[in-house]
């Protein structure tokens, strides 16, 4: 199925729920991209044994798709910081998110949100620059259904630049009107302390 080998299917098939998918993703070290930007396919990410948020989102989407759920991802766009990509799922008409991150924040979301906007806004207070405390989340995309690209990306050996670009260029909705930016309170000392917590240290990985 999807061009995956038996051994690859044996990894994805037991991931029958979003919680199981999230627990599995959390075991992977972060991809620090020490040799340059990567947009690895799920096959390559499995082989490398590491992944960043987009690569994790793609892997989570494959697991959902194998179990007849749509492979939907969401882009969270920040001002002056990296975007964050999560995988969407639904339970009883409520949205949740699976998230691969190295931080104490920007993580999993339980399926309690009525709309994708509600879910996206839940990340707002967590999404800040640790050095300054500036809150930088500005917009979120429409859900991007990866099925539109076929299934070749799942096992591709080349970087998936075209998928990364499509997600980045998808229509985005503003989190708040720009005049409100002047009223934002920067993250405080305690929040910045929590923001310094990471799961995987860069010095532990050579590649």
N, C-alpha and C positions, 0 to 999 in steps of 0.2 A: 504494500500500500504506500502511495506517495513516493515510490522509489526507494523506500527505506529497506535496509537489510533486516534479516531476522533478528540479529543482535540489537539493532537500533530499535526495532519494534518492541523487543522485549524490555527496553528501557521505558518507552513511552506508554505502552499499553496499560501497565499498572497504575498510571497517573489518572485515575478515573474521576477525581474531584478537584476543584480549584485549590482546596487546602492541601491535598497531596502534591499538586503541582508546585505550590509555593514552598512547601517543606523540602521538596527535591531541589528547587532552584537555590535555596538558601545554602545548600551544601557546596556549591561551586564557588571557588575563589573569583574575585573580580578580575576582569580583563583590563589591565592597566595600559594596554596599547603601547608598550614600550618601543615597538618597532614601527610605529605609525598607526594611523587610523585604520580600524577594521570594522567591517560589517559582515561578520561570519554567518554562514548558513547554520541551521541547527546541526547538520552533520559535522561541519568543521568545529563548531563550538564544543560538541561532545568529544571530538577527537583532541581538541586543545585542552579540555578540562577546565575552562574558564570562560567567563562571559561578562559583558557590560549590560546596561539596561536594555538596549535595543535587541541585542543577541538573546538575552533572557526572555524578552517579550515574544520574540519569534519562536523560541522553544516552547514557551507556555501556549502560544497560539496553536502550534502543531498538536500538542497534547489534547487541547480542547477539540480541535478539528477531527482528530482520530476517534473521538467519542461523540461525534455528530453535533458539536456545538460550533457556532461560527467563530472563525479566527479573527477577532476584532482587536485592534490596538488603538491607543489614544496617545497623542503627543501633547505634552505640557511644555509650553514655550516660555522661556525666561528672558529677561533683559540683561544682557551682559553676562550670562551664565549658560551652562550647557542645558539643552532640553532634557526632559525625562520622558521615557516612553513606557507605558504600562499595557498590560493585556486586560481586556474587559470581559466580564462574564455576567450572567443574570441568573437570579434565583427568585421565583415568585414575583416577577416583574420589577425587581429591585436590582440596581447595578452594584457590582463590586469590582475590585482590581487586583491583579497579580503583579507584583513588582520585584524586579531584581535591582538591588541597590547596595552600595557599600556603607550606607549611612544609617544612623539610628532613626532617621525620619524618611519620608517619601517611600513608605513601605506598603505592604498589603492593605487592602480595604475590604471590610466585610460587606456583604450585599444588603445594605440598608438605605441606599440612595435612590430616590425616585427618578432622578434624571442624571444624565451624564454631566450636566453642569454642576449639580450638587456634589457629585463625586470629585470633579476637577477642583472645585473651590475648597474642598476639604484639605487639599494640599497647600493652600495659600500660605498659612502661617508657618509652615515647616520650611518653605522654599526661600531660604535667605542666604546671603553671602556671609560666611562665618567671620571674615575679617572686619566687615563693616556693620553687619546686622541688617543690611538693606534687604527688604522683601522684594523678590524679583519676578515672581510668577505673574505673567501678564495675559496669557491666552491659552486656549486648549482647542484641539482639532475636533472635527467630526470623527466618529469612529471610522477607522479605515479597515475594510474587510480584505484581508490578505488573499482570500480566494480569488479575487479579481486578477491576481498575477499567475494563476495556475498553481501547480505544485512543484515546479522545477526548482524554485528557490530553496526548498527544504533540504535538498542534497547538493546544491551548487558548490563548486570549488572556488569560484571567483567571489570577490567582495560584492555584496548586495547594495551597491550604491543607488541603484534605481529605486529600490524599496525605501531606503533612507530618504531619498529626495522626494518620493511621492508622499511619504508621511509628513515631511517638513513642509511641503507645498499644499497639503490638504487645507480646505477652508478652516480657518480658526475663528473662534469667538472670544472677544475680550472678557477678562474676568471682572473688570470694573472700568468705568469711564475715566479717562486720563486725568481730568481735574481733581479726582480724589487722591491722586498720588501724594499730594502735599500733606495729607492727613495720616499717612501711614507711620506707625511707630516702629522704629527698628527693633529687631530682636534684642532682648536684654541680655545681661551677663549670664544668667542661668541658662537661657535658651542657647546662647553661643557655646556654652560649656557642653551642653548636650550635642550641639552640632559638630563638635570635634570628635565625637565617638565614631569610630569606623570598625567594620567587621574584619577586613582583610588589609594588613599593612603592606604597603608597596615594597618595602625592603625585603619581604619574604619571598618575592617572586622575581626571577631574573628575566622572564619574557612575558 
